[in-house]
Amino acid sequence: MADDLKSRLAARWSLQGYKALVTGGTAGIGKGIVDELAALGASVYTCARSSSSLADRLKEWKDAGLDVAGSICDVSSRPQRLELMKSVSDHFAGNLDILVNNVGLSVEKPMLEQTEDDYNIVFSTNLESGYHLSQLAHPMLKLSKNASIIFVSSIAGYHPIAHPTTLYGMTKGAMHQLTKSLAYQWAKDMIRVNCVAPGGIETEATRERINALLVQDPTFFSRHVPLARQGKPEEVGAPVAFLCMPCSSYCTGHIFVVDGGTVINGLFQRS
Ligand SMILES: NC(=O)c1ccc[n+]([C@@H]2O[C@H](COP(=O)([O-])OP(=O)(O)OC[C@H]3O[C@@H](n4cnc5c(N)ncnc54)[C@H](OP(=O)(O)O)[C@@H]3O)[C@@H](O)[C@H]2O)c1
């Protein structure tokens, strides 16, 4: 009886046999997510624009005994998204359980300096990519017994932040609405849709800006973040994995904030 309970619980906290696509998995938060899903038993497919970093990461995952494949794709391009989903379908023989829309970028300029190109690249990379990949993945996800879509947004989707990230915040806020809308629409297809909204996470994308900030204000994290530090990519990977596992089977339409308490502390008040 006890063994039965233990094995049922172990199965609920596992991704053994799951097939996942994670966009932008060769660095930063995306890599943290790939590591976590693959270590929990999933077969993972990822993509990035740089062939050399993709080849390096694929070798590292193989050497670590993790089942990860991937191909080149710029998710801001519609034709490349179509090609990516064809490769994923071929790789997993038409099956997919998990789609993680992770890729995102920010163009940081005051509103009056932003151009049409800035608008287009931020919207196509951050929002249109996940919207379109979700449409493309739907037929495969519908076949799964426990399908999940995860969007990676940001606490900038809730609050304007100190540096000028209007376009970034607009896409992340829209992602929250997309999460809730799809969760509602696709519940009938047994597809759960959730979102993870990180605060400051130490990655290649933010390192330079954070280092410059800490030179100006060494107490920044201790003053603004209750846990008094930046997060790590694996600290985003873990809640993403939780939201994909059977143990979270009653969670959908949720925005899971991973920010060391930043939002409850009111980080973005003017000082
Ligand atoms: N870091 C933070 O503090 C933070 C906070 C809140 C939210 N987020 C969100 O978390 C997500 C990941 O951020 P990150 O900081 O981990 O970024 P990152 O360190 O820059 O990692 C980006 C990853 O995505 C790939 N990538 C970038 N643009 C791509 C594109 N157009 N098509 C395909 N792959 C692409 C990169 O590979 P290639 O360069 O080879 O393409 C790399 O694998 C983003 O949505 C971001 O908005 C980050």
The ligand as a Tripos MOL2 file, in Angstrom:
@<TRIPOS>MOLECULE
LIG
   48    52     1     0     0
SMALL
NO_CHARGES

@<TRIPOS>ATOM
      1 N1         17.0290   37.5660  -17.3650 N.am      1 LIG1
      2 C1         16.0950   38.2170  -16.6900 C.2       1 LIG1
      3 O1         16.3610   38.9210  -15.6920 O.2       1 LIG1
      4 C2         14.6520   38.0990  -17.1080 C.ar      1 LIG1
      5 C3         13.6770   38.6670  -16.2910 C.ar      1 LIG1
      6 C4         12.3590   38.5460  -16.6590 C.ar      1 LIG1
      7 C5         12.0070   37.8670  -17.8100 C.ar      1 LIG1
      8 N2         12.9680   37.3350  -18.6010 N.ar      1 LIG1
      9 C6         12.5410   36.6340  -19.8110 C.3       1 LIG1
     10 O2         13.0910   35.3380  -19.8420 O.3       1 LIG1
     11 C7         13.3080   34.9440  -21.2050 C.3       1 LIG1
     12 C8         14.7590   34.5050  -21.3930 C.3       1 LIG1
     13 O3         15.6050   35.5770  -21.0690 O.3       1 LIG1
     14 P1         17.1710   35.3800  -20.8040 P.3       1 LIG1
     15 O4         17.5790   36.5000  -19.9290 O.co2     1 LIG1
     16 O5         17.4400   33.9830  -20.4040 O.co2     1 LIG1
     17 O6         17.7870   35.6280  -22.2620 O.3       1 LIG1
     18 P2         19.2610   35.2450  -22.8260 P.3       1 LIG1
     19 O7         20.2160   35.0330  -21.6920 O.co2     1 LIG1
     20 O8         19.5650   36.3110  -23.8010 O.co2     1 LIG1
     21 O9         19.0420   33.8360  -23.5630 O.3       1 LIG1
     22 C9         18.4370   33.8650  -24.7460 C.3       1 LIG1
     23 C10        18.3370   32.4760  -25.3750 C.3       1 LIG1
     24 O10        17.3620   32.6100  -26.3880 O.3       1 LIG1
     25 C11        17.9770   32.4470  -27.6860 C.3       1 LIG1
     26 N3         17.3670   33.4450  -28.5700 N.ar      1 LIG1
     27 C12        17.4160   34.7930  -28.4640 C.ar      1 LIG1
     28 N4         16.7120   35.3560  -29.4750 N.ar      1 LIG1
     29 C13        16.2090   34.3360  -30.2170 C.ar      1 LIG1
     30 C14        15.4030   34.2760  -31.3750 C.ar      1 LIG1
     31 N5         14.9620   35.3810  -31.9830 N.pl3     1 LIG1
     32 N6         15.0540   33.0630  -31.8480 N.ar      1 LIG1
     33 C15        15.4930   31.9270  -31.2480 C.ar      1 LIG1
     34 N7         16.2690   31.9160  -30.1570 N.ar      1 LIG1
     35 C16        16.6280   33.1150  -29.6450 C.ar      1 LIG1
     36 C17        19.4750   32.6520  -27.4530 C.3       1 LIG1
     37 O11        20.2760   31.9980  -28.4330 O.3       1 LIG1
     38 P3         20.7550   32.7770  -29.7860 P.3       1 LIG1
     39 O12        21.2890   34.0890  -29.3440 O.co2     1 LIG1
     40 O13        21.7630   31.8540  -30.3880 O.co2     1 LIG1
     41 O14        19.5430   32.9170  -30.6360 O.co2     1 LIG1
     42 C18        19.6080   32.0050  -26.0780 C.3       1 LIG1
     43 O15        19.5670   30.6050  -26.1910 O.3       1 LIG1
     44 C19        12.8990   36.1430  -22.0540 C.3       1 LIG1
     45 O16        11.5740   36.0010  -22.4930 O.3       1 LIG1
     46 C20        13.0020   37.3050  -21.0800 C.3       1 LIG1
     47 O17        12.1680   38.3790  -21.4440 O.3       1 LIG1
     48 C21        14.2900   37.4410  -18.2960 C.ar      1 LIG1
@<TRIPOS>BOND
     1     1     2 1
     2     2     3 2
     3     2     4 1
     4     4     5 ar
     5     4    48 ar
     6     5     6 ar
     7     6     7 ar
     8     7     8 ar
     9     8     9 1
    10     8    48 ar
    11     9    10 1
    12     9    46 1
    13    10    11 1
    14    11    12 1
    15    11    44 1
    16    12    13 1
    17    13    14 1
    18    14    15 2
    19    14    16 1
    20    14    17 1
    21    17    18 1
    22    18    19 2
    23    18    20 1
    24    18    21 1
    25    21    22 1
    26    22    23 1
    27    23    24 1
    28    23    42 1
    29    24    25 1
    30    25    26 1
    31    25    36 1
    32    26    27 ar
    33    26    35 ar
    34    27    28 ar
    35    28    29 ar
    36    29    30 ar
    37    29    35 ar
    38    30    31 1
    39    30    32 ar
    40    32    33 ar
    41    33    34 ar
    42    34    35 ar
    43    36    37 1
    44    36    42 1
    45    37    38 1
    46    38    39 2
    47    38    40 1
    48    38    41 1
    49    42    43 1
    50    44    45 1
    51    44    46 1
    52    46    47 1
@<TRIPOS>SUBSTRUCTURE
     1 LIG1         1 GROUP 0 **** ****
